């Protein structure tokens, strides 16, 4: 059976929301089940129309998202550079070309093939501490022996 046939006459709109503190809600009721929260954290993506959604191998649905889509929870050295463990337990290689910082100094990068922003939480940022420095070009992060200077950019969902 074609999975899209299940959606005929239905909508992908939901009342699911994640607040700025990372708490999930459904129509005002908290979503408390830890495995469901972890799954939702890992399923955040961007739909073709640019709206945030939850997307897994079976289906997807729109959500309301306050704050950044992902948080970098852990940084791990690899033979190629660094990998990041994201909210939802997703692990991806860090693409150093996507490193950015806000005017307030918050470090973030792009994940999910560049579709989503991930903000480094305090723990992950402290793991980068020994790799960070400042030279004549400004703040840098050493990724695999290369100094990456994250450009400063305004990003509403991070510093507002």
Helices and strands as residue ranges (DSSP letters): G 3-7, E 16-18, E 24-26, E 29-30, H 34-43, E 44-46, E 52-55, E 60-62, E 64-65, E 70-77, E 82-86, G 87-89, E 91-93, G 96-98, E 100-101, E 107-111, E 116-120, H 122-127, G 129-131, E 132-135, E 138-143, E 146-148, E 151-152, H 156-159
